[in-house]
Amino acid sequence: MAGPCGIFNTDYSEDLKLIRTPLQKISFTLGLMFLLMFPFILSARYVIWTIWICIAIVGAIGLNILTGFTGQISLGQVALMAVGAYGAGVSAVYLGMEFLPSLLIGGLLATAVGIVFGLPSLRIKGFYLAITTLVAHYLVFFILHLPSVAPVVGIPHGLRLPPVRFATFEVPSEHKIIFFYYIMLIIAILAVYLGNNIVRSKVGRGFIAIRDNDNAAEVLGINVFRYKLLSFAISSFYAGTAGALYVYFFGVILPGQFDFGIAITYIAMILIGGLGRIWGSIVGATFMQLLSEGLRTVTTSYLAPMFPSISGLVAALNLALYGGIAILIILVEPNGLVALLKRVKEYLKLWPFRY
């Protein structure tokens, strides 16, 4: 007798599994093995690209939980990344904290600031909330530039972080890239796992209900304000952690590292990847980082020798290209690259038949 054709769940535990089919298990195992061997297969340049992608994935998941799943538009993501970066940097430089405790301090400090960002969400939403978070963004940087605060956080000359260490072990500089690759990979996988479980839990369903209709959600018994603040807190922790990881890998915190253009980039990531989808954050972050690095490589290697003045326009070209691609993808598939890839997969599954 032939076996069942399809996936049939007999209890809720099977339905809740993230990896369910044999093909998914094989794909996950092979993918994990490839990622573990990646630094020994390709050059350091591609390993550094992957590190930036992992950091972008963490930040993009946080923004997608807030905007894609809860429907709260925020332009303050980069300010929260800066708070996490400065929190981790100050705790490492002045308090002598190790890597992991200072990383946690940065995430928690960004969470506290993010909750303050979310307080206006009780009364306003949509465009007005976006403007409020934009004002909060500039308020954070105004506070960082106050005469009593600026010298502590290293403005304007920068704040150099100490070498990464765990207890008595200090990571050698020659092994820094390999170390950060595995650290970023572990944190990115944890971020994806936790994000998936959050959005599939009672809390995540509350976020989605608020996004769809906050008045109906309140009638159903959901504490809308509490859930909005919780969404801001989770998103801010992700952003603060991403900011702290960024400056730890960079080795120094500079005032110009967290400009507003990064906020636009993260919005483009979740729009291009797919709003309201954790996989959308991964695909969008990977696509945007590779696009940015590819554009920088083409500009510096091929165009700059012929047009020397173009090297100063890379940032502007990036933003223009992001906007153009975001518009194109939204026109073709409003749900992002994840939905487009799903359509291609379904087409190939049925090809060459039409039914």
N, C-alpha and C positions, 0 to 999 in steps of 0.2 A: 504494500500500500504506500502510495506517495505521501511524503510529509507535508506539513502546512506551507502554503505559499504566502509569505508575509510575516509580519511581526505581531505576535499575539501575547498580551500580558495577562497573567493569571492572578497577580496581586499588585498592590500599590508600590511595593518596594522595587519591582521590575520596572514599573512606569517611571519611577524617579531616578533610575540609573542614567548617568550621563553617557556612559559607554555601554551599549546594549547588544549590538550584533557582533558576530565573529569578525566580520570585515572591519568594523570600527575598532575592535580590540587589536587586530593585526596592524591596522593603519596607525593607531596610537603608539603601539610598541615600536614599529619601524621609524615613525617620526621622532619619538623620544631618543632612540638609538642614534639617529642622524644628528640631532641637536647636541647630544653628549659628545659625539665625535667631531662636531663642526670645527672647533678651533684647531684641530690637528689635520684637517683636510684642506681648508682654505687659508688664505693669507690673513695677517692681522687687520688689514683694511676692512675686509668683510666681517670679521669678528666685531670690530668697532661699530660698523653699521648695524649689526644685530643687537648690540648693547643699546644703541639709541632707539631701535625699534621696540625693545622690551620696556624701556622707560616710557616711550610714547603710548604703549599698550596700557600701562598702569594708569596714566593720566586720562586716556580716552575712555576707559571703562568707567572711571569715576564720573566724568562728564556725561556719559551716556546714561548712567543710573539716574542722574538728576534731570537731564533734559529729555532723553529718549524714553525712559520708563515713567518718570514722574511728571513730565511736561513743564518743568520749571526752567525757563530760559535764563542762562547765566553767562555773563561776559567777564566774570571774575576769576576764572580758572587759573590764569597765569599769576594773579596776585596771591592766590592760595599756594601755588607752587613756590612762589618767592618766600612766603611765610614759613613753609616747611623747610626750604633751603636755609634760610637765616636761622631758624630754630635749631636745626641740626648743626649748622656751622658754629653758632655761638656756644652751644652746649659742648661741642667737641673742643673748641679753642680755649674757652674760659673755664669750663668746668672739668675738662679732661675726660669726658665721656668716651667710651669706645664706640665702635661703628653702629652696632645694633641698638643700644640705648639711645644714642643721639638720633638715629633714624626714627625711632618710636617717638621721641620728643618732638621732632619736626612734624610727624603726622598728627600727633595729638594737638599741637599748637595750631596747626592749620584747621583741625576739626573745630576747635573753640572759636576761631575767627569765622569759619564757615557758618556756624550756627548763628552768629551775629548777622552775617550776610543774609541768612534765611528769615530773620524776624519780619521783614516787610512782606513776606509771602502770605501772611495771614490776611492782609487787606488788598494786595495788588497782585497781578499776574500778567503774563504775556509781555508785551512791549514795555510796559511800565516797570515790571520786575527786571527786565534786561537793563534798562537805564539805571535802575537803582544799584544793580550789581556792578555796572560800569563806574558809577560814582564811588562805590566801595573800593573798586580796584585802585582808583587814583588816590583815595583816602589812605589806603595801606602804604602806598609809596610816598605819600606826603609825610606820614608818621616815620617811615624809615629814614627820611631825609631831614628830620628835625635835628637841630644842633646838638641836642643831648643824646640822640640815638645814633646819628650817622657815624661818629667815631667808633662806637661799639661794634657796629655791623660792617665796618670797613668801607664806608662810603666817604670819598670817591675812589680811593686807591685799591679797594678790593680786600677781601678777607681770605687768607690762605689757610686751607684745612690741613690738619696734621695727617700723617700717613695712616691708612686703615689698620686697625689692630684689634685683636681679640685677646683680652687678658694680657698675657706676656708675649703673645705671638704677634709680630708685625709683618704685614704682607710685603715681601720684597718688591721693589719698583720694577724689576725685570719680569715679574710674574703678575703685575697689576692687571693687565688686559685679560688674561686667562681667569684670574680670580673674579674680576667684575663680570665677566661673561657668565660664569656659573651662578653667581649671586643674583644677577639680573634675571637670568633664566628661571631660577627657583621662585623669585618674587613675582615674576610675570605669570608663571603657572599658578601660584597661589592666588594671585589677583583674579585670574580667569575662573578658577574653581570657586572662590568665595563669591564672586559676582554672579555666577550661574546659580549658586545655591540661594543667594539673597533674592534674586528676581523670581525664583520658583517657590519661595516660601510665602507665608501669610503676609509678611511685610512687603514683599515684591508685588503681590497681587493687590495690596492696598495702594502701592505706588501707581500701578496701572489703572486702577479705578479712579484715582485722583486725576491722572492724565486725561482719561476719557471724559469724565464729568465729575468735578469735585463736589457739586451740589448733590448729585445722586449718591456719591460715595458717603457724604455726611449723613444722608437719610438712611443708608444701610448700616450706620453705626461706626463708621471709620472716623477716628479723630484726625481730621484733615490737617490741622496745624501741626500736631505732633508728628504725623507722618512726613509732612513737608520738611520739618526741621531735621528729622531723622535722615531723610534723603540728602539734605545739604551736608549733614555731618559725615555720612558715608562717602559722599563725593569728595568732600574736603580732605578726608583722611587719605584717599587715593591720590589726590592732587599733591598734598603735602609730602607724601612718601615719594612720589615721582620727582618733585623738586629737590628733595634731599638726595636721592640717588643721582640725579643729574649733576649737582655740584660736587658730590663726593667723587664721581668719576672724572669730572673736569679738574678737580683739585683746588679750585679757587672760586669765590663768589665775587662777581663783578656787577656793578650797577646796571649795565646794559644787557645783561643776560636774559632778563624777564621783561621784554617789551610787549606791547599790546598785540603785535603781529602774531605772537605765539598763541594767544587766545583765539584769534581767527583761524589759525592752523588747526587747533583742536576741534573747533566747530566744524571745519571742513572734513576732518577725519571721520567724525560720527555721521555727518551727512552723506559723505561718499560711501562709507562702509555700510551704513544702515542704522537708522534711529531705532531704539528699542530692541536691539539685538546685541548680545555680548560678542558674538562672532563678528558683528559689524564693526565693533571697536578694534578687534584684532586685524581684520582685513583693511579697514580704513587707515589705521596707524601704520601698518606695513606698507601699504600703497603710497601714502604720503611721504614717509621717510625715504623710500626708494626713489620716489619721484624727485624729492629735494636733492638727494645725493647724486642722482643721475644728471639733474640740471646743473648742479655745481661742477660735476666732472666735465660735462660738455662745455660749459662756459669757460672754465679755467684751462682746459687742455686744448680745445679746438678754436673757440671764438676769441678768447683773450689775446692770443698772438696776432690775430688779424685786426681785432677791434679792442685796443687797450682800455678804452673807457667803459666797456661793458661789464667789467669785473665789479664795478661799484653798483651795478643795477641788479645783482643776483637776488637780493631780498625782494625788490619790487617785482622782478620777473616771477619769483616763487609765488607771491600773493596773487598776481594776475593769472598765473597758470592754475593755481588752486581754485580760484573763483570760476574760471572758464570750465575746468573739468567738473567741478561740483554742479554747475548749471547743466552741462551736457549729460551727466549721469542722472540727474533728477528728471530731465526731459525724457530720457530713455527708460529709466526705471526709478520712480520716486522713492522706492524702498531701499535703494542703495545697491552696492556691488554684491552683497550677500544674496539678495533676492534675484539679481541678474544671474549669478552663478547657479542658483537653484533652478532657474528657468532653463539654463543651458544643460544642466544635469538631467532634468526631466525630458528635454528634447532628445538628448543622446540615448536615454533609456528606451525611448519609443522608436528611435530612428531605425530603419527608414520608413516606418509606418506612420500614419497620421492619426492614429487612434490608440 
